[in-house]
Amino acid sequence: MISRVKSFIGRRFKDYNGGPKQGHEFRTLGKMGIILRWKDGMLNDDGEHPAVEFEDFHFEHFRGGLLHNDGRWPDGTLKPAIVSVSGGAVEYYIDGEQVSP
């Protein structure tokens, strides 16, 4: 698995007031900037952007805290849930289970 946020998978996170995290959040992991998108405390795509975007163009799609992308390209092939290093490595997931494209 090439996910950079393995420890976030399937976990629910709270905000500073104790409620579930919602919306977009910018953080740094080490020296790298990252945007995280939350829904009900879990990583979740916002409908337009992936749930996780690193500044080096690594991104990961989530639904309900699990790796997930059931989107299709125009030719019908599955879109990847994880794209690492500008497309050099990809993995496909549906509801947290790795699948073949």
C-alpha positions in Angstrom: 0.0 0.0 0.0 1.4 3.4 -1.0 -0.9 5.5 1.2 0.8 8.2 3.2 -2.0 8.4 5.7 -2.4 4.8 6.7 -2.9 5.7 10.3 -6.0 7.8 9.3 -7.8 5.0 7.5 -11.1 4.0 9.2 -10.6 6.4 12.1 -12.9 9.2 13.2 -11.2 12.5 14.3 -12.5 15.3 16.4 -12.1 19.1 16.1 -10.9 21.4 18.9 -14.4 21.6 20.4 -14.8 17.8 20.6 -17.2 17.5 17.5 -16.3 15.6 14.4 -14.0 17.3 12.0 -15.7 18.9 9.0 -14.5 20.6 5.8 -11.0 21.4 4.6 -7.9 21.5 6.8 -4.3 22.5 5.9 -1.5 20.9 7.9 2.2 20.1 7.5 3.6 16.6 7.8 7.3 17.0 8.3 8.2 19.8 5.8 5.4 19.0 3.3 2.0 20.7 3.1 -1.1 18.6 3.0 -4.8 19.4 2.5 -7.2 17.0 4.3 -11.0 17.0 3.7 -13.3 15.7 6.4 -16.9 14.7 6.7 -18.3 13.6 10.0 -14.8 13.2 11.4 -13.5 10.9 8.6 -11.5 11.5 5.5 -13.9 12.0 2.6 -13.7 13.5 -0.9 -15.7 16.7 -1.2 -17.2 15.8 -4.6 -14.7 17.9 -6.5 -11.4 17.2 -4.8 -9.7 14.1 -3.2 -9.7 13.8 0.5 -5.9 14.0 0.8 -3.7 16.2 -1.4 0.1 16.6 -0.8 2.0 19.5 -2.3 4.1 17.1 -4.4 0.9 16.0 -6.2 0.4 12.7 -4.3 -3.3 12.4 -3.7 -5.7 9.9 -2.2 -9.5 9.5 -2.5 -11.6 8.4 0.4 -15.3 7.8 1.2 -16.3 7.5 4.8 -12.7 7.1 6.1 -11.9 4.3 3.6 -9.8 4.4 0.4 -12.3 4.6 -2.4 -12.7 5.8 -5.9 -15.4 4.3 -8.1 -15.1 7.0 -10.8 -14.5 5.9 -14.4 -12.6 7.4 -17.3 -14.4 7.9 -20.6 -13.3 4.5 -21.8 -14.9 2.9 -18.8 -11.7 2.0 -16.9 -11.6 2.6 -13.1 -9.9 5.8 -11.8 -7.2 5.2 -9.1 -7.9 5.9 -5.5 -4.2 6.7 -4.9 -1.8 8.5 -7.3 1.7 8.9 -6.0 4.5 11.0 -7.4 2.7 12.6 -10.3 1.2 9.3 -11.6 4.3 7.1 -11.2 2.4 4.7 -8.9 -1.3 4.1 -8.6 -3.6 1.9 -6.6 -7.3 1.2 -6.9 -9.7 0.8 -4.0 -13.5 0.4 -3.6 -14.8 0.7 -0.1 -11.4 0.1 1.4 -10.6 -3.1 -0.6 -7.8 -3.0 -3.2 -9.1 -4.0 -6.6 -7.8 -4.4 -10.2 -8.5 -1.6 -12.7 
